[in-house]
Amino acid sequence: MQYKKLDARLEIRLHPEQLQKLKEEAAEKKTSVGNLVREAIDQHYVMSTEKKLRAIEQLTQINAPVTNWEQMKKEIEAGYLKK
């Protein structure tokens, strides 16, 4: 596992109950509270490959009319200008 240098700091305020839950989970997982927070941030902001594939599958099932790029561009611009 490759470690990245941790040099950015963040201060947050928590309810005592929230901190207690984090400490308990960190102890169970034998990790730090900071590591739990970093993992939660990564999970929130990084889209998994599985989610990307599902999104692509959903897009391929849309039976939207498609034409050439120049015509589509004109329709997008016309729709935008109507606002």
N, C-alpha and C positions, 0 to 999 in steps of 0.2 A: 504494500500500500504506500503510495506516495503522499508525503505530508506537505501541505502548503504553509508558508509562513503566515502566522496570524499576527498582523500588526495593526489592524483597524479595531477601534474600540467602540462599544455601544453601551450606553447606560439606560436601563429601563426600570420603571417602578412597577412592582407587582403587589397584589394583595398577599398577605402572609400565607393564605391557603394555597395560592398558586405556587409560591416558592416551595412550600412544603411538598406539594405533589411532584414538582420537578426534582427535588432532592431525593424523594422516595424512589422515583423511577430511575434516576441516575444511579442510586445505590443498587437497585435490582439489576440494572444492566451493566454495572461495574464501569461506569463512565462518568463524565462530569456534566454538570448542569449546562455549562457553556456548549458542550458537544451536542446535547439534546436540542438546544436552541438552534445551533447551526444546522442540524439535521432537519428540524422543522422548517427552517427557512428554505433549505434546498428542496424539500418535498413540495413546498408551496409554490416556488417559482420555477422549478425545472420540470418541464413536461416530459414524461417518460416516453420511450419509444412506443410502448403499447398504446398510450393515449394518442400519439401521433398517427399510428396505423389505424386506430378506430376512427379518427377524424377523417382520414383519407378515404376509408371505406364508406363513411357516411356521405362524403362529398361525391363519390362516384355513383351513388344511388340516386342523386338528384337528377331528374330528367328535365333540366333547364334547356331552353333553346340556345344553341350556340351558333355563332356565325364567324366570319373572319374578324381578325383583330381590329381593323380599321372601322368596321361597322359597329363592333361592340364599343370601341372607344367613343364614337360619336353618340351612341345611346347613353353611355355613362355620363358624358359631358352634358348632354341635353337634360338628363334627369337631375344632375347636380345644379344646373342653372335654373331649373324650375322652382327651386326652394326659395 
